[in-house]
Amino acid sequence: MQLGVNVPNFGPGTNPARLQEWAQTVEDLGYDVLMLSDHLAITPDVAAQYPAPFYEPFTTLAWLAGSTYRIKLGTSVLVIPYRHPLQIARMAANLNDLSEGRFILGAGVGWARQEYDVLGVPFDQRGRLTNDHLRAIREAWQDAADYRAGDIPIWIGGSSAAAMRRAVHLGDAWHPLRFRTNWLPDALKSMKALAAKANKPIPALAPRIILDLKNEPADDSRLVGEGTIDQVIGDLNALRDLGAEVVILDPFSGDPSETLRPEIAWQALATVAAEYRRAEDRREAMDHAG
């Protein structure tokens, strides 16, 4: 199972040099994927959670592609109705080409009604628009050889029933975002049933979880990825056993001032990377002994 990081591309501590530090740190720690979030118009509802500056993901990932060499680059998630589908298809294909095949298109419907209004996109039609745009993007990749899209995977973000249906019909992987420990097993049963009803393969599992290390154990109501290092490693092992191919860690807990102190998140990511490698080594040793 691969591990990735959702890097904050917003907030008072974020600037080009800091973003480059994030990319180099995440890659040096051995993580496999680096992802960025998406907003275009920093309306009050967006700014309350993710204040400016907010670096647009396509341009930022293209820039970071030049300062990394191995790590995959993706969006978690691109709000699909905000852009024309042919624009998305072109930018994604170009970014994939510039990064030598390292791009992942994480796709979602978004939540910020004010941002939708400013962009002139009907909020109440965002689900249908997302589905239509994704079909158009895939068609553009298939029909236009000059896009050189290769095999860009599409991860469908979201935990709703609509997102799960979208993942079955239009995605390569399902990318649920931040959930509690007892939710995923039942959700996967629903996903399996949806895939069987549609006569389609079950999409790969690539969740994004919070990373919130604590000194004391968190209680049973905690989010996956919240708690002591032992709890977090246990969560990663459980996700692997449920079939996750990639898990994205999100070290942002909600306070924009965290972006001024990235060293705290870097230390947490270093701790998880080291402990997870040790756990994997123990697992391999037990497999060989058996």
CORDA-V80592 format. One record per helix or strand. SS is the DSSP state (A for helix, B for strand). FROM is the first residue (numbers start at 1). TO is the last residue. If there is no record, write none. Layout:
SS,FROM,TO
SS,FROM,TO
This chain:
B,2,6
B,10,10
A,16,28
B,33,36
A,44,47
B,54,54
A,57,65
B,72,75
B,78,79
A,80,82
A,85,98
B,103,108
A,113,119
A,123,143
A,145,147
B,153,157
A,161,170
B,173,175
B,177,177
B,180,180
A,184,198
B,204,205
B,208,210
B,212,213
B,223,223
B,226,227
A,229,241
B,244,244
B,246,250
A,256,260
A,262,289
